[in-house]
Amino acid sequence: MSAVKPQTPRLFIKPYCGWCHKAMRWLEDHDIEYERIDVIADDAAFGEMVKLSGQELAPVMVVDGQVLADFGPEELEKFWSRLNHK
């Protein structure tokens, strides 16, 4: 039986958002590959972010169906630890 490969984490961001830049820096500092999605440049991505998170604030992280919305680095670290991604 083969293991299911986890989805690439998706990070919905707004380019001028300080929290978004902190989230990207945290992920990069921990060598975590992720897909960055600019919701200002892409209306469909903005709609998807709102549908997933229930709100319009960024950043929003989606990993294997788990959603973390409108967060700072401390919340991201706790969220990531619960996912058992190292």
Steps between C-alpha positions, in 0.01 A plus 500: 500500500649835400487805720284791390714801422386805697378799303733792450403761759319795343544850641250765391659844538455869432831655385480799740409284803763495773361180654520334157869588472563363850323175406709465182819568696404238763435237233826581320698499826366146563577381144132436430402505134168672438290654226458876538170631366456878460130568555532862388631400155250214458127554566427125481766435765344768722162328465655164584671646808169646624320171435766299688545736794163673531663844503698746287809543715840360405709299546314172465688168503346179367672166558338162435152648547591681823456880493674764711365851438620850594800391708844599620819293521416361847168357380670363187759315707229338718289413193801345323595296809148353517531388137813298587695656212861535591 
